[in-house]
Amino acid sequence: HITGVASPDGNYARNADLASRRMRYVASQLLSGLSPTNLRYTNQSQRSRVASWEEVAVQLEKDSLLAEAAELRRVIARYPANRNNPGPAMDRQFAVIRGLPFYADKIKPRLEILRSVSFT
């Protein structure tokens, strides 16, 4: 099982594509080391996603930035994402969030934590 995750910073569609490319690259590297015989017996599951701003709020809380996390949640509540099509709402959320006075020094440094590829 391989999962690629991009941070919510920036355009949603671009981030979704980035997460997918990360995941596919890791999958190709892992699978290239298997012989055709072993590859036949693998059960592959690949998934990519864009992390939510809620996940950023959780990171802020872990660092005791409670007021900043609360402000982030107010933005999220104002522009709720549709589960089937989160892109438009997340783009609106980002437009507001990047204008917050603590975006550059408190939010942006925590985005790196969310960017990942994992496999089991």
Backbone atoms as SQL, in Angstrom:
CREATE TABLE atoms (id INTEGER PRIMARY KEY, chain TEXT, resi INTEGER, resn TEXT, atom TEXT, x REAL, y REAL, z REAL);
INSERT INTO atoms VALUES
  (1, 'A', 1, 'HIS', 'N', 0.857, -1.164, 0.000),
  (2, 'A', 1, 'HIS', 'CA', 0.000, 0.000, 0.000),
  (3, 'A', 1, 'HIS', 'C', 0.905, 1.230, 0.000),
  (4, 'A', 2, 'ILE', 'N', 0.678, 2.106, -0.951),
  (5, 'A', 2, 'ILE', 'CA', 1.488, 3.323, -1.070),
  (6, 'A', 2, 'ILE', 'C', 0.550, 4.514, -1.041),
  (7, 'A', 3, 'THR', 'N', 0.885, 5.505, -0.209),
  (8, 'A', 3, 'THR', 'CA', 0.082, 6.722, -0.107),
  (9, 'A', 3, 'THR', 'C', 0.976, 7.932, -0.287),
  (10, 'A', 4, 'GLY', 'N', 0.588, 8.828, -1.187),
  (11, 'A', 4, 'GLY', 'CA', 1.296, 10.088, -1.382),
  (12, 'A', 4, 'GLY', 'C', 0.437, 11.230, -0.870),
  (13, 'A', 5, 'VAL', 'N', 1.041, 12.159, -0.144),
  (14, 'A', 5, 'VAL', 'CA', 0.298, 13.274, 0.445),
  (15, 'A', 5, 'VAL', 'C', 1.000, 14.586, 0.102),
  (16, 'A', 6, 'ALA', 'N', 0.224, 15.561, -0.329),
  (17, 'A', 6, 'ALA', 'CA', 0.729, 16.913, -0.566),
  (18, 'A', 6, 'ALA', 'C', 0.111, 17.840, 0.472),
  (19, 'A', 7, 'SER', 'N', 0.784, 18.934, 0.777),
  (20, 'A', 7, 'SER', 'CA', 0.220, 19.909, 1.710),
  (21, 'A', 7, 'SER', 'C', -0.877, 20.703, 0.997),
  (22, 'A', 8, 'PRO', 'N', -1.749, 21.375, 1.747),
  (23, 'A', 8, 'PRO', 'CA', -2.829, 22.140, 1.132),
  (24, 'A', 8, 'PRO', 'C', -2.401, 23.525, 0.643),
  (25, 'A', 9, 'ASP', 'N', -1.142, 23.827, 0.757),
  (26, 'A', 9, 'ASP', 'CA', -0.601, 25.137, 0.385),
  (27, 'A', 9, 'ASP', 'C', -0.590, 25.303, -1.132),
  (28, 'A', 10, 'GLY', 'N', -1.408, 26.196, -1.656),
  (29, 'A', 10, 'GLY', 'CA', -1.449, 26.438, -3.096),
  (30, 'A', 10, 'GLY', 'C', -2.705, 25.877, -3.744),
  (31, 'A', 11, 'ASN', 'N', -2.670, 25.749, -5.052),
  (32, 'A', 11, 'ASN', 'CA', -3.802, 25.279, -5.845),
  (33, 'A', 11, 'ASN', 'C', -4.078, 23.800, -5.587),
  (34, 'A', 12, 'TYR', 'N', -5.332, 23.471, -5.306),
  (35, 'A', 12, 'TYR', 'CA', -5.706, 22.099, -4.968),
  (36, 'A', 12, 'TYR', 'C', -5.382, 21.115, -6.091),
  (37, 'A', 13, 'ALA', 'N', -5.756, 21.433, -7.316),
  (38, 'A', 13, 'ALA', 'CA', -5.527, 20.511, -8.442),
  (39, 'A', 13, 'ALA', 'C', -4.040, 20.234, -8.622),
  (40, 'A', 14, 'ARG', 'N', -3.226, 21.269, -8.500),
  (41, 'A', 14, 'ARG', 'CA', -1.776, 21.095, -8.625),
  (42, 'A', 14, 'ARG', 'C', -1.236, 20.219, -7.497),
  (43, 'A', 15, 'ASN', 'N', -1.728, 20.429, -6.297),
  (44, 'A', 15, 'ASN', 'CA', -1.298, 19.624, -5.156),
  (45, 'A', 15, 'ASN', 'C', -1.732, 18.163, -5.296),
  (46, 'A', 16, 'ALA', 'N', -2.947, 17.942, -5.793),
  (47, 'A', 16, 'ALA', 'CA', -3.425, 16.567, -6.007),
  (48, 'A', 16, 'ALA', 'C', -2.542, 15.856, -7.026),
  (49, 'A', 17, 'ASP', 'N', -2.171, 16.567, -8.086),
  (50, 'A', 17, 'ASP', 'CA', -1.280, 15.996, -9.102),
  (51, 'A', 17, 'ASP', 'C', 0.091, 15.702, -8.504),
  (52, 'A', 18, 'LEU', 'N', 0.602, 16.601, -7.696),
  (53, 'A', 18, 'LEU', 'CA', 1.905, 16.411, -7.062),
  (54, 'A', 18, 'LEU', 'C', 1.897, 15.178, -6.152),
  (55, 'A', 19, 'ALA', 'N', 0.858, 15.011, -5.356),
  (56, 'A', 19, 'ALA', 'CA', 0.746, 13.846, -4.472),
  (57, 'A', 19, 'ALA', 'C', 0.716, 12.563, -5.291),
  (58, 'A', 20, 'SER', 'N', -0.018, 12.593, -6.386),
  (59, 'A', 20, 'SER', 'CA', -0.114, 11.419, -7.257),
  (60, 'A', 20, 'SER', 'C', 1.233, 11.089, -7.897),
  (61, 'A', 21, 'ARG', 'N', 1.942, 12.113, -8.359),
  (62, 'A', 21, 'ARG', 'CA', 3.259, 11.870, -8.969),
  (63, 'A', 21, 'ARG', 'C', 4.253, 11.326, -7.951),
  (64, 'A', 22, 'ARG', 'N', 4.224, 11.843, -6.742),
  (65, 'A', 22, 'ARG', 'CA', 5.101, 11.325, -5.687),
  (66, 'A', 22, 'ARG', 'C', 4.826, 9.845, -5.438),
  (67, 'A', 23, 'MET', 'N', 3.549, 9.520, -5.328),
  (68, 'A', 23, 'MET', 'CA', 3.145, 8.158, -5.058),
  (69, 'A', 23, 'MET', 'C', 3.556, 7.230, -6.201),
  (70, 'A', 24, 'ARG', 'N', 3.337, 7.647, -7.443),
  (71, 'A', 24, 'ARG', 'CA', 3.703, 6.809, -8.597),
  (72, 'A', 24, 'ARG', 'C', 5.211, 6.609, -8.689),
  (73, 'A', 25, 'TYR', 'N', 5.987, 7.645, -8.375),
  (74, 'A', 25, 'TYR', 'CA', 7.440, 7.519, -8.425),
  (75, 'A', 25, 'TYR', 'C', 7.928, 6.482, -7.415),
  (76, 'A', 26, 'VAL', 'N', 7.447, 6.568, -6.184),
  (77, 'A', 26, 'VAL', 'CA', 7.852, 5.611, -5.158),
  (78, 'A', 26, 'VAL', 'C', 7.410, 4.206, -5.558),
  (79, 'A', 27, 'ALA', 'N', 6.197, 4.071, -6.082),
  (80, 'A', 27, 'ALA', 'CA', 5.718, 2.758, -6.525),
  (81, 'A', 27, 'ALA', 'C', 6.625, 2.186, -7.609),
  (82, 'A', 28, 'SER', 'N', 7.011, 3.005, -8.578),
  (83, 'A', 28, 'SER', 'CA', 7.869, 2.504, -9.657),
  (84, 'A', 28, 'SER', 'C', 9.226, 2.078, -9.118),
  (85, 'A', 29, 'GLN', 'N', 9.761, 2.830, -8.157),
  (86, 'A', 29, 'GLN', 'CA', 11.053, 2.469, -7.574),
  (87, 'A', 29, 'GLN', 'C', 10.960, 1.166, -6.772),
  (88, 'A', 30, 'LEU', 'N', 9.911, 1.018, -5.999),
  (89, 'A', 30, 'LEU', 'CA', 9.745, -0.204, -5.204),
  (90, 'A', 30, 'LEU', 'C', 9.512, -1.423, -6.089),
  (91, 'A', 31, 'LEU', 'N', 8.643, -1.263, -7.061),
  (92, 'A', 31, 'LEU', 'CA', 8.282, -2.403, -7.904),
  (93, 'A', 31, 'LEU', 'C', 9.377, -2.773, -8.896),
  (94, 'A', 32, 'SER', 'N', 10.247, -1.838, -9.242),
  (95, 'A', 32, 'SER', 'CA', 11.314, -2.140, -10.191),
  (96, 'A', 32, 'SER', 'C', 12.313, -3.130, -9.597),
  (97, 'A', 33, 'GLY', 'N', 12.365, -3.248, -8.296),
  (98, 'A', 33, 'GLY', 'CA', 13.281, -4.179, -7.649),
  (99, 'A', 33, 'GLY', 'C', 12.740, -5.589, -7.534),
  (100, 'A', 34, 'LEU', 'N', 11.498, -5.804, -7.930),
  (101, 'A', 34, 'LEU', 'CA', 10.908, -7.135, -7.836),
  (102, 'A', 34, 'LEU', 'C', 11.034, -7.875, -9.164),
  (103, 'A', 35, 'SER', 'N', 11.271, -9.132, -9.075),
  (104, 'A', 35, 'SER', 'CA', 11.313, -9.945, -10.295),
  (105, 'A', 35, 'SER', 'C', 9.886, -10.131, -10.805),
  (106, 'A', 36, 'PRO', 'N', 9.726, -10.439, -12.096),
  (107, 'A', 36, 'PRO', 'CA', 8.366, -10.666, -12.626),
  (108, 'A', 36, 'PRO', 'C', 7.601, -11.734, -11.849),
  (109, 'A', 37, 'THR', 'N', 8.309, -12.744, -11.368),
  (110, 'A', 37, 'THR', 'CA', 7.649, -13.796, -10.596),
  (111, 'A', 37, 'THR', 'C', 7.105, -13.242, -9.284),
  (112, 'A', 38, 'ASN', 'N', 7.921, -12.476, -8.569),
  (113, 'A', 38, 'ASN', 'CA', 7.475, -11.894, -7.301),
  (114, 'A', 38, 'ASN', 'C', 6.405, -10.832, -7.512),
  (115, 'A', 39, 'LEU', 'N', 6.506, -10.096, -8.602),
  (116, 'A', 39, 'LEU', 'CA', 5.536, -9.048, -8.901),
  (117, 'A', 39, 'LEU', 'C', 4.134, -9.628, -9.065),
  (118, 'A', 40, 'ARG', 'N', 4.064, -10.841, -9.566),
  (119, 'A', 40, 'ARG', 'CA', 2.785, -11.516, -9.773),
  (120, 'A', 40, 'ARG', 'C', 2.039, -11.711, -8.454),
  (121, 'A', 41, 'TYR', 'N', 2.767, -11.812, -7.345),
  (122, 'A', 41, 'TYR', 'CA', 2.155, -12.103, -6.058),
  (123, 'A', 41, 'TYR', 'C', 1.921, -10.867, -5.193),
  (124, 'A', 42, 'THR', 'N', 2.146, -9.689, -5.760),
  (125, 'A', 42, 'THR', 'CA', 1.927, -8.482, -4.970),
  (126, 'A', 42, 'THR', 'C', 0.475, -8.048, -5.055),
  (127, 'A', 43, 'ASN', 'N', -0.014, -7.504, -3.967),
  (128, 'A', 43, 'ASN', 'CA', -1.352, -6.918, -3.916),
  (129, 'A', 43, 'ASN', 'C', -1.133, -5.416, -3.753),
  (130, 'A', 44, 'GLN', 'N', -1.284, -4.683, -4.839),
  (131, 'A', 44, 'GLN', 'CA', -0.929, -3.268, -4.822),
  (132, 'A', 44, 'GLN', 'C', -2.140, -2.376, -4.576),
  (133, 'A', 45, 'SER', 'N', -1.924, -1.388, -3.755),
  (134, 'A', 45, 'SER', 'CA', -2.933, -0.367, -3.489),
  (135, 'A', 45, 'SER', 'C', -2.204, 0.972, -3.485),
  (136, 'A', 46, 'GLN', 'N', -2.634, 1.888, -4.333),
  (137, 'A', 46, 'GLN', 'CA', -1.988, 3.194, -4.415),
  (138, 'A', 46, 'GLN', 'C', -3.047, 4.280, -4.224),
  (139, 'A', 47, 'ARG', 'N', -2.696, 5.277, -3.420),
  (140, 'A', 47, 'ARG', 'CA', -3.639, 6.342, -3.100),
  (141, 'A', 47, 'ARG', 'C', -2.862, 7.641, -2.917),
  (142, 'A', 48, 'SER', 'N', -3.424, 8.714, -3.397),
  (143, 'A', 48, 'SER', 'CA', -2.815, 10.022, -3.155),
  (144, 'A', 48, 'SER', 'C', -3.898, 10.980, -2.669),
  (145, 'A', 49, 'ARG', 'N', -3.458, 11.993, -1.940),
  (146, 'A', 49, 'ARG', 'CA', -4.427, 12.957, -1.406),
  (147, 'A', 49, 'ARG', 'C', -3.725, 14.258, -1.062),
  (148, 'A', 50, 'VAL', 'N', -4.540, 15.277, -0.897),
  (149, 'A', 50, 'VAL', 'CA', -4.060, 16.576, -0.423),
  (150, 'A', 50, 'VAL', 'C', -4.473, 16.674, 1.041),
  (151, 'A', 51, 'ALA', 'N', -3.511, 16.966, 1.894),
  (152, 'A', 51, 'ALA', 'CA', -3.817, 17.133, 3.318),
  (153, 'A', 51, 'ALA', 'C', -4.796, 18.298, 3.493),
  (154, 'A', 52, 'SER', 'N', -5.572, 18.248, 4.542),
  (155, 'A', 52, 'SER', 'CA', -6.551, 19.294, 4.808),
  (156, 'A', 52, 'SER', 'C', -5.954, 20.390, 5.685),
  (157, 'A', 53, 'TRP', 'N', -6.620, 21.526, 5.680),
  (158, 'A', 53, 'TRP', 'CA', -6.194, 22.600, 6.584),
  (159, 'A', 53, 'TRP', 'C', -6.466, 22.216, 8.034),
  (160, 'A', 54, 'GLU', 'N', -7.416, 21.313, 8.255),
  (161, 'A', 54, 'GLU', 'CA', -7.664, 20.796, 9.602),
  (162, 'A', 54, 'GLU', 'C', -6.407, 20.104, 10.136),
  (163, 'A', 55, 'GLU', 'N', -5.703, 19.387, 9.280),
  (164, 'A', 55, 'GLU', 'CA', -4.461, 18.733, 9.694),
  (165, 'A', 55, 'GLU', 'C', -3.401, 19.768, 10.086),
  (166, 'A', 56, 'VAL', 'N', -3.419, 20.908, 9.417),
  (167, 'A', 56, 'VAL', 'CA', -2.497, 21.991, 9.784),
  (168, 'A', 56, 'VAL', 'C', -2.886, 22.543, 11.154),
  (169, 'A', 57, 'ALA', 'N', -4.196, 22.688, 11.397),
  (170, 'A', 57, 'ALA', 'CA', -4.665, 23.168, 12.700),
  (171, 'A', 57, 'ALA', 'C', -4.211, 22.226, 13.815),
  (172, 'A', 58, 'VAL', 'N', -4.255, 20.937, 13.561),
  (173, 'A', 58, 'VAL', 'CA', -3.801, 19.958, 14.556),
  (174, 'A', 58, 'VAL', 'C', -2.308, 20.155, 14.844),
  (175, 'A', 59, 'GLN', 'N', -1.520, 20.400, 13.806),
  (176, 'A', 59, 'GLN', 'CA', -0.085, 20.649, 14.004),
  (177, 'A', 59, 'GLN', 'C', 0.142, 21.908, 14.837),
  (178, 'A', 60, 'LEU', 'N', -0.638, 22.940, 14.573),
  (179, 'A', 60, 'LEU', 'CA', -0.524, 24.169, 15.362),
  (180, 'A', 60, 'LEU', 'C', -0.829, 23.893, 16.826),
  (181, 'A', 61, 'GLU', 'N', -1.882, 23.110, 17.076),
  (182, 'A', 61, 'GLU', 'CA', -2.235, 22.780, 18.465),
  (183, 'A', 61, 'GLU', 'C', -1.133, 21.985, 19.149),
  (184, 'A', 62, 'LYS', 'N', -0.504, 21.073, 18.421),
  (185, 'A', 62, 'LYS', 'CA', 0.597, 20.293, 19.007),
  (186, 'A', 62, 'LYS', 'C', 1.730, 21.199, 19.473),
  (187, 'A', 63, 'ASP', 'N', 1.862, 22.342, 18.815),
  (188, 'A', 63, 'ASP', 'CA', 2.900, 23.307, 19.181),
  (189, 'A', 63, 'ASP', 'C', 2.357, 24.427, 20.064),
  (190, 'A', 64, 'SER', 'N', 1.204, 24.187, 20.681),
  (191, 'A', 64, 'SER', 'CA', 0.564, 25.127, 21.615),
  (192, 'A', 64, 'SER', 'C', 0.194, 26.460, 20.985),
  (193, 'A', 65, 'LEU', 'N', -0.084, 26.467, 19.696),
  (194, 'A', 65, 'LEU', 'CA', -0.540, 27.680, 19.005),
  (195, 'A', 65, 'LEU', 'C', -2.066, 27.602, 18.864),
  (196, 'A', 66, 'LEU', 'N', -2.733, 27.673, 19.991),
  (197, 'A', 66, 'LEU', 'CA', -4.172, 27.444, 20.056),
  (198, 'A', 66, 'LEU', 'C', -4.990, 28.533, 19.378),
  (199, 'A', 67, 'ALA', 'N', -4.611, 29.784, 19.543),
  (200, 'A', 67, 'ALA', 'CA', -5.353, 30.880, 18.913),
  (201, 'A', 67, 'ALA', 'C', -5.237, 30.779, 17.390),
  (202, 'A', 68, 'GLU', 'N', -4.071, 30.434, 16.899),
  (203, 'A', 68, 'GLU', 'CA', -3.855, 30.308, 15.459),
  (204, 'A', 68, 'GLU', 'C', -4.656, 29.125, 14.900),
  (205, 'A', 69, 'ALA', 'N', -4.681, 28.021, 15.635),
  (206, 'A', 69, 'ALA', 'CA', -5.469, 26.853, 15.209),
  (207, 'A', 69, 'ALA', 'C', -6.959, 27.206, 15.166),
  (208, 'A', 70, 'ALA', 'N', -7.428, 27.959, 16.152),
  (209, 'A', 70, 'ALA', 'CA', -8.834, 28.367, 16.191),
  (210, 'A', 70, 'ALA', 'C', -9.171, 29.263, 14.998),
  (211, 'A', 71, 'GLU', 'N', -8.279, 30.176, 14.647),
  (212, 'A', 71, 'GLU', 'CA', -8.511, 31.050, 13.491),
  (213, 'A', 71, 'GLU', 'C', -8.555, 30.241, 12.198),
  (214, 'A', 72, 'LEU', 'N', -7.678, 29.263, 12.087),
  (215, 'A', 72, 'LEU', 'CA', -7.675, 28.393, 10.908),
  (216, 'A', 72, 'LEU', 'C', -8.999, 27.640, 10.804),
  (217, 'A', 73, 'ARG', 'N', -9.497, 27.163, 11.922),
  (218, 'A', 73, 'ARG', 'CA', -10.779, 26.439, 11.918),
  (219, 'A', 73, 'ARG', 'C', -11.952, 27.357, 11.572),
  (220, 'A', 74, 'ARG', 'N', -11.860, 28.629, 11.928),
  (221, 'A', 74, 'ARG', 'CA', -12.917, 29.573, 11.539),
  (222, 'A', 74, 'ARG', 'C', -12.960, 29.720, 10.012),
  (223, 'A', 75, 'VAL', 'N', -11.793, 29.776, 9.393),
  (224, 'A', 75, 'VAL', 'CA', -11.730, 29.861, 7.922),
  (225, 'A', 75, 'VAL', 'C', -12.297, 28.589, 7.304),
  (226, 'A', 76, 'ILE', 'N', -11.906, 27.443, 7.842),
  (227, 'A', 76, 'ILE', 'CA', -12.390, 26.155, 7.324),
  (228, 'A', 76, 'ILE', 'C', -13.912, 26.083, 7.421),
  (229, 'A', 77, 'ALA', 'N', -14.469, 26.531, 8.546),
  (230, 'A', 77, 'ALA', 'CA', -15.923, 26.501, 8.742),
  (231, 'A', 77, 'ALA', 'C', -16.637, 27.461, 7.790),
  (232, 'A', 78, 'ARG', 'N', -15.995, 28.569, 7.481),
  (233, 'A', 78, 'ARG', 'CA', -16.602, 29.554, 6.579),
  (234, 'A', 78, 'ARG', 'C', -16.690, 29.027, 5.145),
  (235, 'A', 79, 'TYR', 'N', -15.721, 28.183, 4.752),
  (236, 'A', 79, 'TYR', 'CA', -15.664, 27.621, 3.400),
  (237, 'A', 79, 'TYR', 'C', -15.556, 26.102, 3.484),
  (238, 'A', 80, 'PRO', 'N', -16.632, 25.432, 3.883),
  (239, 'A', 80, 'PRO', 'CA', -16.563, 23.977, 4.054),
  (240, 'A', 80, 'PRO', 'C', -16.354, 23.261, 2.714),
  (241, 'A', 81, 'ALA', 'N', -15.533, 22.214, 2.761),
  (242, 'A', 81, 'ALA', 'CA', -15.222, 21.451, 1.551),
  (243, 'A', 81, 'ALA', 'C', -16.256, 20.349, 1.330),
  (244, 'A', 82, 'ASN', 'N', -16.605, 20.150, 0.084),
  (245, 'A', 82, 'ASN', 'CA', -17.462, 19.052, -0.331),
  (246, 'A', 82, 'ASN', 'C', -16.589, 17.806, -0.410),
  (247, 'A', 83, 'ARG', 'N', -16.971, 16.741, 0.236),
  (248, 'A', 83, 'ARG', 'CA', -16.164, 15.518, 0.267),
  (249, 'A', 83, 'ARG', 'C', -15.876, 14.992, -1.141),
  (250, 'A', 84, 'ASN', 'N', -16.832, 15.104, -2.052),
  (251, 'A', 84, 'ASN', 'CA', -16.661, 14.588, -3.409),
  (252, 'A', 84, 'ASN', 'C', -15.864, 15.519, -4.313),
  (253, 'A', 85, 'ASN', 'N', -15.827, 16.809, -3.972),
  (254, 'A', 85, 'ASN', 'CA', -15.104, 17.785, -4.788),
  (255, 'A', 85, 'ASN', 'C', -14.552, 18.879, -3.870),
  (256, 'A', 86, 'PRO', 'N', -13.480, 18.576, -3.130),
  (257, 'A', 86, 'PRO', 'CA', -12.966, 19.536, -2.153),
  (258, 'A', 86, 'PRO', 'C', -12.184, 20.697, -2.754),
  (259, 'A', 87, 'GLY', 'N', -11.782, 20.583, -4.001),
  (260, 'A', 87, 'GLY', 'CA', -10.901, 21.574, -4.612),
  (261, 'A', 87, 'GLY', 'C', -11.344, 23.021, -4.513),
  (262, 'A', 88, 'PRO', 'N', -12.553, 23.367, -4.969),
  (263, 'A', 88, 'PRO', 'CA', -12.962, 24.782, -4.925),
  (264, 'A', 88, 'PRO', 'C', -12.934, 25.380, -3.516),
  (265, 'A', 89, 'ALA', 'N', -13.437, 24.640, -2.532),
  (266, 'A', 89, 'ALA', 'CA', -13.443, 25.164, -1.155),
  (267, 'A', 89, 'ALA', 'C', -12.027, 25.280, -0.613),
  (268, 'A', 90, 'MET', 'N', -11.187, 24.295, -0.903),
  (269, 'A', 90, 'MET', 'CA', -9.810, 24.360, -0.391),
  (270, 'A', 90, 'MET', 'C', -9.035, 25.495, -1.048),
  (271, 'A', 91, 'ASP', 'N', -9.333, 25.790, -2.310),
  (272, 'A', 91, 'ASP', 'CA', -8.691, 26.944, -2.950),
  (273, 'A', 91, 'ASP', 'C', -9.139, 28.242, -2.289),
  (274, 'A', 92, 'ARG', 'N', -10.437, 28.346, -1.934),
  (275, 'A', 92, 'ARG', 'CA', -10.933, 29.534, -1.226),
  (276, 'A', 92, 'ARG', 'C', -10.315, 29.624, 0.168),
  (277, 'A', 93, 'GLN', 'N', -10.236, 28.482, 0.854),
  (278, 'A', 93, 'GLN', 'CA', -9.607, 28.468, 2.177),
  (279, 'A', 93, 'GLN', 'C', -8.176, 28.987, 2.086),
  (280, 'A', 94, 'PHE', 'N', -7.416, 28.487, 1.105),
  (281, 'A', 94, 'PHE', 'CA', -6.026, 28.907, 0.958),
  (282, 'A', 94, 'PHE', 'C', -5.932, 30.403, 0.682),
  (283, 'A', 95, 'ALA', 'N', -6.830, 30.931, -0.139),
  (284, 'A', 95, 'ALA', 'CA', -6.791, 32.361, -0.467),
  (285, 'A', 95, 'ALA', 'C', -6.915, 33.208, 0.800),
  (286, 'A', 96, 'VAL', 'N', -7.748, 32.761, 1.736),
  (287, 'A', 96, 'VAL', 'CA', -7.916, 33.496, 2.993),
  (288, 'A', 96, 'VAL', 'C', -6.752, 33.215, 3.944),
  (289, 'A', 97, 'ILE', 'N', -6.370, 31.954, 4.049),
  (290, 'A', 97, 'ILE', 'CA', -5.330, 31.547, 5.011),
  (291, 'A', 97, 'ILE', 'C', -3.995, 32.202, 4.702),
  (292, 'A', 98, 'ARG', 'N', -3.644, 32.303, 3.429),
  (293, 'A', 98, 'ARG', 'CA', -2.333, 32.905, 3.114),
  (294, 'A', 98, 'ARG', 'C', -2.290, 34.391, 3.473),
  (295, 'A', 99, 'GLY', 'N', -3.453, 35.005, 3.700),
  (296, 'A', 99, 'GLY', 'CA', -3.509, 36.407, 4.126),
  (297, 'A', 99, 'GLY', 'C', -3.471, 36.596, 5.635),
  (298, 'A', 100, 'LEU', 'N', -3.489, 35.496, 6.384),
  (299, 'A', 100, 'LEU', 'CA', -3.441, 35.607, 7.843),
  (300, 'A', 100, 'LEU', 'C', -2.076, 36.137, 8.271),
  (301, 'A', 101, 'PRO', 'N', -2.027, 36.976, 9.303),
  (302, 'A', 101, 'PRO', 'CA', -0.753, 37.590, 9.706),
  (303, 'A', 101, 'PRO', 'C', 0.300, 36.585, 10.179),
  (304, 'A', 102, 'PHE', 'N', -0.116, 35.399, 10.581),
  (305, 'A', 102, 'PHE', 'CA', 0.829, 34.393, 11.074),
  (306, 'A', 102, 'PHE', 'C', 1.108, 33.293, 10.046),
  (307, 'A', 103, 'TYR', 'N', 0.631, 33.490, 8.806),
  (308, 'A', 103, 'TYR', 'CA', 0.811, 32.457, 7.773),
  (309, 'A', 103, 'TYR', 'C', 2.287, 32.127, 7.531),
  (310, 'A', 104, 'ALA', 'N', 3.098, 33.126, 7.270),
  (311, 'A', 104, 'ALA', 'CA', 4.498, 32.892, 6.884),
  (312, 'A', 104, 'ALA', 'C', 5.332, 32.288, 8.010),
  (313, 'A', 105, 'ASP', 'N', 5.120, 32.763, 9.236),
  (314, 'A', 105, 'ASP', 'CA', 6.014, 32.295, 10.300),
  (315, 'A', 105, 'ASP', 'C', 5.468, 31.137, 11.126),
  (316, 'A', 106, 'LYS', 'N', 4.157, 30.892, 11.091),
  (317, 'A', 106, 'LYS', 'CA', 3.623, 29.817, 11.922),
  (318, 'A', 106, 'LYS', 'C', 2.991, 28.680, 11.112),
  (319, 'A', 107, 'ILE', 'N', 2.351, 28.995, 10.002),
  (320, 'A', 107, 'ILE', 'CA', 1.706, 27.950, 9.199),
  (321, 'A', 107, 'ILE', 'C', 2.685, 27.334, 8.211),
  (322, 'A', 108, 'LYS', 'N', 3.309, 28.165, 7.409),
  (323, 'A', 108, 'LYS', 'CA', 4.166, 27.668, 6.328),
  (324, 'A', 108, 'LYS', 'C', 5.239, 26.680, 6.811),
  (325, 'A', 109, 'PRO', 'N', 5.919, 26.933, 7.937),
  (326, 'A', 109, 'PRO', 'CA', 6.931, 25.964, 8.394),
  (327, 'A', 109, 'PRO', 'C', 6.357, 24.585, 8.759),
  (328, 'A', 110, 'ARG', 'N', 5.075, 24.518, 9.073),
  (329, 'A', 110, 'ARG', 'CA', 4.469, 23.245, 9.478),
  (330, 'A', 110, 'ARG', 'C', 3.932, 22.433, 8.299),
  (331, 'A', 111, 'LEU', 'N', 3.916, 23.010, 7.126),
  (332, 'A', 111, 'LEU', 'CA', 3.393, 22.301, 5.957),
  (333, 'A', 111, 'LEU', 'C', 4.286, 21.134, 5.544),
  (334, 'A', 112, 'GLU', 'N', 5.569, 21.277, 5.752),
  (335, 'A', 112, 'GLU', 'CA', 6.523, 20.223, 5.376),
  (336, 'A', 112, 'GLU', 'C', 6.197, 18.893, 6.063),
  (337, 'A', 113, 'ILE', 'N', 5.688, 18.961, 7.280),
  (338, 'A', 113, 'ILE', 'CA', 5.345, 17.758, 8.041),
  (339, 'A', 113, 'ILE', 'C', 4.306, 16.923, 7.300),
  (340, 'A', 114, 'LEU', 'N', 3.424, 17.592, 6.569),
  (341, 'A', 114, 'LEU', 'CA', 2.323, 16.892, 5.902),
  (342, 'A', 114, 'LEU', 'C', 2.719, 16.271, 4.570),
  (343, 'A', 115, 'ARG', 'N', 3.783, 16.752, 3.953),
  (344, 'A', 115, 'ARG', 'CA', 4.208, 16.258, 2.640),
  (345, 'A', 115, 'ARG', 'C', 4.941, 14.945, 2.809),
  (346, 'A', 116, 'SER', 'N', 4.391, 13.881, 2.240),
  (347, 'A', 116, 'SER', 'CA', 5.014, 12.584, 2.467),
  (348, 'A', 116, 'SER', 'C', 4.580, 11.543, 1.448),
  (349, 'A', 117, 'VAL', 'N', 5.317, 10.478, 1.436),
  (350, 'A', 117, 'VAL', 'CA', 4.926, 9.248, 0.753),
  (351, 'A', 117, 'VAL', 'C', 5.202, 8.143, 1.751),
  (352, 'A', 118, 'SER', 'N', 4.230, 7.281, 1.958),
  (353, 'A', 118, 'SER', 'CA', 4.425, 6.166, 2.881),
  (354, 'A', 118, 'SER', 'C', 4.052, 4.873, 2.180),
  (355, 'A', 119, 'PHE', 'N', 4.643, 3.789, 2.641),
  (356, 'A', 119, 'PHE', 'CA', 4.288, 2.489, 2.087),
  (357, 'A', 119, 'PHE', 'C', 4.368, 1.423, 3.175),
  (358, 'A', 120, 'THR', 'N', 3.493, 0.442, 3.057),
  (359, 'A', 120, 'THR', 'CA', 3.503, -0.686, 3.969),
  (360, 'A', 120, 'THR', 'C', 3.461, -1.958, 3.144);
